[in-house]
Amino acid sequence: MKWKNFLTGAAVGFFIGYLIKNEYKKEFISSDKALKIVKNHLKETGKIDGSWIYTIPQDYESNGLTYKVYKVGISRSTGETNEQLEVIIDAQTGTILNIQKITP
């Protein structure tokens, strides 16, 4: 009877450890999710005509801190003008860190 309790406890502990390990292993959001976050944020102020994303996270330094980020490009129409934007989004949290207009 005691072996059965021991083995049940060990199995439950192993399973919980496995779940926690997999949860912490997820280091970055997917590039598709990052692109979707940016599009949803920017489509509120204009129609999006095109987009691109670097799918491999890159280093980005801001205010003395280094982040792993995705770089996203957006082409959009606002009224009668077209604009090109480069967006920097944190690859771990999905927070938009910087939006910059690109002048041709």
PyMOL commands that set and color helices and strands:
alter all, ss='L'
color gray80, all
select helices_A, chain A and resi 2-25+31-42
alter helices_A, ss='H'
color red, helices_A
select strands_A, chain A and resi 47-53+58-62+65-78+81-90+96-102
alter strands_A, ss='S'
color yellow, strands_A
deselect
rebuild
show_as cartoon
